[in-house]
């Protein structure tokens, strides 16, 4: 089982930027071809943000973040990233990194597609 640790969250003003990182432990990263980011605001269900395939050739974004967020990964460093620009107060949530063993050729976006999760990092955007 891969261990995922997120970092990079914090408090930022609307319009600002943050870069989240997700470090995966061990030599098992290759067994998790898909990486994803999800978020959960208080009182709401966990929702999909973005996902990326092993090669980075396939990415998928929620409509609410398209054009503002960019997901990437560095397999040599066992790390995935989420660059968040033009942040809005409605982006405030706990952000979770997730890994999937599925070798799907189509983009993943469901919580059930991912079997490994980090502990989450808080992102707060003030207006």
LINFEN-V747150 format. One record per residue. N is the residue number from 1. RES is the residue in three letters. PHI is phi in degrees with one decimal (* if undefined). NEAR is the number of other C-alpha atoms within 10 Angstrom. Layout:
<<N/RES/PHI/NEAR> <N/RES/PHI/NEAR>>
This chain:
<<1/UNK/*/11> <2/UNK/-78.6/20> <3/UNK/-103.8/17> <4/UNK/-118.0/23> <5/UNK/-129.7/19> <6/UNK/-89.9/23> <7/UNK/-154.5/18> <8/UNK/105.1/15> <9/UNK/-71.1/18> <10/UNK/164.1/14> <11/UNK/-104.6/14> <12/UNK/-143.0/18> <13/UNK/-78.5/14> <14/UNK/-55.6/17> <15/UNK/92.8/14> <16/UNK/-83.1/14> <17/UNK/-132.6/17> <18/UNK/-143.3/18> <19/UNK/-124.0/16> <20/UNK/-91.3/21> <21/UNK/-121.9/22> <22/UNK/-133.8/26> <23/UNK/-96.6/21> <24/UNK/-103.0/23> <25/UNK/-90.0/15> <26/UNK/80.0/12> <27/UNK/-101.1/9> <28/UNK/-98.0/12> <29/UNK/-56.3/24> <30/UNK/-66.0/13> <31/UNK/-82.0/15> <32/UNK/-124.1/21> <33/UNK/-66.1/18> <34/UNK/-109.7/27> <35/UNK/-121.1/29> <36/UNK/-144.0/31> <37/UNK/-123.9/27> <38/UNK/-129.2/22> <39/UNK/-143.8/22> <40/UNK/-142.3/19> <41/UNK/-91.5/16> <42/UNK/-56.1/9> <43/UNK/77.8/6> <44/UNK/-120.5/9> <45/UNK/-77.1/9> <46/UNK/-66.6/17> <47/UNK/-126.0/17> <48/UNK/-69.7/22> <49/UNK/-115.6/25> <50/UNK/-161.7/26> <51/UNK/-146.2/29> <52/UNK/-144.3/26> <53/UNK/-79.5/23> <54/UNK/-56.4/19> <55/UNK/-80.4/13> <56/UNK/83.8/16> <57/UNK/-76.1/8> <58/UNK/-121.3/14> <59/UNK/-128.9/20> <60/UNK/-144.5/19> <61/UNK/-131.6/22> <62/UNK/-68.6/14> <63/UNK/-57.3/10> <64/UNK/-68.4/12> <65/UNK/-118.8/17> <66/UNK/-58.0/12> <67/UNK/85.4/11> <68/UNK/-116.3/13> <69/UNK/-108.3/20> <70/UNK/-134.5/20> <71/UNK/-98.3/23> <72/UNK/-151.0/22> <73/UNK/-150.8/21> <74/UNK/-124.8/13> <75/UNK/-66.3/15> <76/UNK/-66.3/8> <77/UNK/-102.9/11> <78/UNK/53.4/17> <79/UNK/-135.8/19> <80/UNK/-114.7/25> <81/UNK/-132.9/23> <82/UNK/-136.9/23> <83/UNK/-87.2/15> <84/UNK/-117.6/20> <85/UNK/-115.4/17> <86/UNK/49.8/15> <87/UNK/-66.2/23> <88/UNK/-121.0/19> <89/UNK/-55.2/15> <90/UNK/-72.6/13> <91/UNK/-82.5/20> <92/UNK/-60.5/20> <93/UNK/-179.3/21> <94/UNK/-87.8/18> <95/UNK/-102.8/27> <96/UNK/-116.4/26> <97/UNK/-91.0/31> <98/UNK/-142.4/29> <99/UNK/-128.2/26> <100/UNK/-126.5/24> <101/UNK/-82.9/16> <102/UNK/-64.7/14> <103/UNK/-102.3/13> <104/UNK/-82.7/12> <105/UNK/-88.0/8> <106/UNK/-113.2/10> <107/UNK/-61.5/15> <108/UNK/-93.0/25> <109/UNK/-150.8/20> <110/UNK/-94.0/13> <111/UNK/-55.6/16> <112/UNK/-68.6/8> <113/UNK/-74.8/16> <114/UNK/-114.3/19> <115/UNK/-106.6/14> <116/UNK/-123.2/16> <117/UNK/-135.3/21> <118/UNK/-84.2/19> <119/UNK/-86.0/14> <120/UNK/95.7/22> <121/UNK/-136.1/21> <122/UNK/-80.5/19> <123/UNK/-120.7/22> <124/UNK/-124.4/20> <125/UNK/-113.4/20> <126/UNK/-92.8/16> <127/UNK/-90.3/11>>
